[in-house]
C-alpha cells in the first residue's frame, strides 16, 4: 500500500486522522504484503506522520519499500532502520552497501533503467541469496516487444547470472522477503503456478499453469484477460480548475527572471532561471527561447483547487500543450505548454475523459488516450494500450519535443524521490534542501 497520503514534507498531509487510521489498519489485510516506496528524504532526520504506518508494518511483520536515490553512509544507516528493501543502487558498491545495512537489494531492468550489470557484478561477489529482480515499470510498447519479468530474467542471464539463480531472484527470493510462505518454489505442499520454458537461456515460455488450469500452451494464451468491475468512484476522480492557477503575475520575476526547472533527461531535472515573456502584466511561455509553462493541479474530488504554475526548459515544445493525470507520487494533473490557451484545452480534455493523456496543437486536439480507472489505468488489452501510447508519443514529438522521452519527464516531475527541483501543488519542491520554494529568485 502506498504511503504518500501521509507525507507532509513538500505538501500538507492529505490523510486526516480517520483516513490515517484506515490506511494503517489495511496492513492487517492478508493480501497487503507491505508498504510501498518511501523516498529517504521523507523520513531520514525528521519526524513524519508516515511513521505510524511504518510502526504498524513492523508490528504486523510486513515489509517496507525504500527509494534511496542518492542515499549512502550515515543516511543509509538511518534509512535501513525503517525500510527493508531498496531498488535505487546505481553501482555494485552501493548495492553491497545496502546488503551490509540489512536491506534486501532489488535490481531492475525497465524502460528507463537497466541496473542488471551492477547486480550481476555484486552477485559474483556475494551470491544470490538477498537479491531480487524487478522491472520498476515497463512501457506498454516494451511489454509487447520484449516481455515483462521474462525479459528481466533474460537480461540477468546475459550478464552472467546463472539461469537458476536468475529465476530464484524473480521467484523464491522475493517470496521469502515478503513473508509469502508456501510460495516461490516447486516444493511439495507449496502453492505454485508453473511456467515451463522451452529454453532456459532465452527464457522462452512454452506452458503456464495458473490456479491449476493451463492458461498458456505452445507459447500461446488459451484464456482471455479476466474482466474486472470497478466502483463508480474509481472512474470519477478528476476535479480541477486551472484558470487562477495558470496566471503568473509579472511581479513574480526578479529583473525579468524566475526560478525554473531544467529538464536534463528521463526523470532527471535541475534548477535554473529563465526569462518568460510578459503579456498584459502576466508571465507567459516563451517557446522561441525554450521556456514553457508547467502546472501541477490537485485532481482529487474533494480538493480545494490547489495547484502551482512554474516554468520549465529543456522539453523543446514549439507549440501547443500536453496534459496527463499520470503523475508519480501525487494524485494530480500536470500540464506543460507553449501557451495558456493550449494548456487550458489540454487540461479540460483530460478532465472530460476522467484521466489520461491529451496532446493539443496550435489549433486542434492532436491525440487523446483516456485512462478513467483511478485516472491512471485503461480497461484495454496491452497491445491496444501500447498503440495508444505510441500515438500520444508521436503527437508530442510533432509539437517539437526534444530531450528524449518527454512523456517520462512530464509524469515524473511530481516525484520527489529524485534529488533535484521538482513540482508540487504548493510550489517547487527542492529535494536537496527539503523545502518548498516559489518562482521568485
MOFENZI-V591310 format. One record per helix or strand of 3 or more residues. SS is the DSSP state (A for helix, B for strand). FROM is the first residue (numbers start at 1). LEN is the number of residues. If there is no record, write none. Layout:
BEGIN
ss:SS from:FROM len:LEN
ss:SS from:FROM len:LEN
END
This chain:
BEGIN
ss:A from:4 len:3
ss:A from:17 len:12
ss:B from:34 len:6
ss:A from:40 len:3
ss:A from:51 len:9
ss:B from:63 len:5
ss:A from:73 len:8
ss:A from:92 len:9
ss:B from:104 len:6
ss:A from:116 len:11
ss:B from:131 len:4
ss:A from:140 len:7
ss:A from:149 len:10
ss:A from:163 len:8
ss:A from:172 len:6
ss:B from:194 len:6
ss:B from:204 len:7
ss:B from:213 len:5
ss:A from:232 len:4
ss:A from:243 len:4
ss:A from:250 len:3
ss:B from:257 len:9
ss:B from:268 len:7
ss:B from:277 len:3
ss:B from:282 len:3
ss:A from:287 len:3
ss:B from:291 len:8
ss:B from:307 len:7
ss:B from:321 len:4
ss:B from:332 len:6
ss:A from:340 len:13
ss:B from:356 len:5
ss:B from:365 len:6
ss:A from:382 len:17
ss:A from:406 len:7
ss:B from:421 len:4
ss:B from:427 len:4
ss:B from:435 len:3
END
